[in-house]
Amino acid sequence: MATFDLTADKFQETVQAEGITAVDFWAEWCGPCKQFAPIYEAVSEKHQDVRFAKVDTEAEQGLASAAQITSIPTLMVFRDGLLVFRQAGALPASALEDVLEQVKALDMDDVRRQIAEAEAQEDSAQ
């Protein structure tokens, strides 16, 4: 699956969809973003079961702000509507492949349980 541009009006719908969505926050003027772009595109061709989105932080400043993007490129990976990976900086292809394999291997019931437990601890601490 090739990469596609993602805008604020489709962001929530896209990342909350069932399955895996990778989102690359980038800008045209960003050197590391330009280095990462062909890696991201090549990996997208190998993983037909993953959606690979790109958010232009210049065109989507509100979305970048809402996502708390402070440096680019930033990669976020969502699975079944949950953010399961976030990292700033360009990744080599092998590292991106590894992240995707780890996300695919997640036990999402266990992830949801861990999130619920963490939220319960936060609530009890307040």
N, C-alpha and C positions, 0 to 999 in steps of 0.2 A: 504494500500500500504506500503510495507516495504521500509526502507531507501536504498539509493544507493550511491555509491561513485561518486563524481563529480570531474572532472579534468579540467585544464585550457582550453583544446581543445573543451570541450562541455559546458563550463560555460555560455557564452553569449547566445548560442542557448537555453539552458535550462531555464535560468532566464527570457529571453525575450518571452518565449512561453506564449500563452494565458492561463489564470488560475493562480493558486497560487503555488509558489515554496518556500519552507522553506529550508534554507541552514545553516547547523551547521558547523562552522569552529572549528576544534579540533586538538589535538595531543595526541599521545600514552602516553607520559610522564605526561600529565596534569591530576591531581587528580579531579578537578571539572568537567573536560570533561568526565572522566570515570563515575562520579556520574550522569551526565546529559544523557549519552548515552542510558541507559535503559528507561528513561523517554521519550526521543525523539522517540525511537523505538516503545514504547507502544502507544504513541499518534498517531504515523504514521499509526498504525493498525486501529484506530478509524476514520481516515479522508481519505477515499479512493479518495476523490476529490482533494487532495493536494499532490504535489510531495515533498518528504522529502529527500534532498540531504545532503551528508556529504563531507566536504573538509578537508583532512589531511594536515595541514599547514606545516608539515615537508616535505612531498612528493611534495607539491604544493606551494613552497615558493614564487615563482613569482606571483601566483594568490593571495596568502594571502597579499603580499605587494601591489599589484594593488587594492585590496579591502580595503586597509588601516586597516588591522587587527593588533591591538596593544596588545590585550589581548584575551585569549581564556578560555572557549568557547565563541564564538560570534555567535549569531543567527541573520540571515537576512531573511526577508520575502518579496518576490516579488509578485506583482499581475499584470498580463497583462504587464509584462516588466518593471514595476516601483517598485523601492525599497520603501516599505511602513512601514517597521519596521526594526530596528537594535538595538541590545542590547548585551553588553558583560555580561558574568556571566551566571551561570546555573540557569534555571528557574524550579520551581516546576511544576508538571503536570497541576495543576489547572491554573497557570499563562500562561502556553503554550496554553492550551485549550482556555483561554480567549483571548489571542492574535489572535489565528486563527479565533475565532468567530467574533472579531472586524474587521479583514481583510476581511472576507467573507461578512460582512455587509457594507463595504465601497461602496459609490457611486463613481464609477471610473470616471464618467464624471466630478463630482465635484472636485475630486482629480486632474485631468488633468487641470481643470480651475485654481485651486489654484496654481499649479506649474507654469502655464503660467503667472499668475499675479505676482508671486514672481520673475520669470525670468525678466519680464518687469520692475519691480521695481529695480532690480539689474542693468539692462542695463541703466536705466535713472539716477541712482546714479553715474555712471562712467563717 
